[in-house]
Amino acid sequence: MAFSTLSIDWEDFGQLYGKYHYKDITEPVNGAIERQTDIILDLLDETGHKATFFVLGILAKYRPGLVKKIAAKGHEIALHGQNHEAMFSLSPQAAQKDLEDSLKIVSDITGDKIYGYRAPFFSVNETNLYVLEILAELGLTYDSSIFPIKMSRYGIEGFNQNDALYQLQNGMEIVELPLTISQYVKKKWPVSGGGYIRLMPKFLVNKVFADFKTNGKDSMIYMHPYEFDTNWINVSDNYPNDVTYSKIKVFALNLRWNLFRNSVREKIKSLLQQHQFKTCLEKANYVKSNGNSTKLLGCPK
């Protein structure tokens, strides 16, 4: 049985842009995340689908009402870590603290058990598979952090492309829901979300997911709130007062983050109208109940 799954990495563009380039995380101030969340929720209401929202802990801390609003609509709330740190840049102890902090914040807000996690930047790779052990020890059922393709910043080349239940070195089990890839012109592409869906024409997006369905292959869409928003992003709005860039650099950065964003909502709507999407937890429960665990060789802490 093939599953199509829709997931949202719920984070605020301005909050993170400032963090990575200039300053510490601050409270979102421009109302963008509220507007973007409403756009997504309205689209899901319109098409009758449920999605998984991988919630960033530091954003949930500042916007608990939005997390409750998402959950009240019947969507799954899962974890996206605390401060959007790449997990392979953290020590095992720091990684555990990041996960524990985000789990406490998000579960306290929802009052419900949290079952899943996706690492920022898909940053679980062959060097830090112990992250999966930490997740299992915290009581999570599944992870969705691994791209089964080696890219410049993420991925594990040759990793199993199928959803599977794994036996970990600590004797526990976890379901891995890898991100979807496709092969065209003898090359593998991570076509299932983010900038790829934003940049691909609508007919090609539809064809990719139609091929998945025809071939009985599971597919996972991942998107971010800012990608659904047609309001122009001006990166200089997120600069501190003592930072300036040339007009050419600002133009290039704005082009990078705004190109074809106005096409995303219709592309996702088209997919939602053609396919039946489930939450990641529904998929993980299906995998767990329909297969035996496979031993996963991890890395010592």
Sequence and secondary structure as in RCSB ss.txt:
>XXXX:A:sequence
MAFSTLSIDWEDFGQLYGKYHYKDITEPVNGAIERQTDIILDLLDETGHKATFFVLGILAKYRPGLVKKIAAKGH
EIALHGQNHEAMFSLSPQAAQKDLEDSLKIVSDITGDKIYGYRAPFFSVNETNLYVLEILAELGLTYDSSIFPIK
MSRYGIEGFNQNDALYQLQNGMEIVELPLTISQYVKKKWPVSGGGYIRLMPKFLVNKVFADFKTNGKDSMIYMHP
YEFDTNWINVSDNYPNDVTYSKIKVFALNLRWNLFRNSVREKIKSLLQQHQFKTCLEKANYVKSNGNSTKLLGCP
K
>XXXX:A:secstr
   EEEEEEE  HHHHHHHHHTS      SSHHHHHHHHHHHHHHHHT   EEEE HHHHHH HHHHHHHHHTT 
EEEE  SS   GGGS HHHHHHHHHHHHHHHHHHH S   EE  GGG   TT THHHHHHHHTT  EE    SS 
 SSS  TT   S EEEE TTS EEEE     EEETTEEE  SBHHHHHHS HHHHHHHHHHHHHTT  EEEEE G
GGG  S   GGGGS TT    HHHHHHHHHHHHTTGGGHHHHHHHHHHHS EE HHHHHHHHHHSS  EE     
 
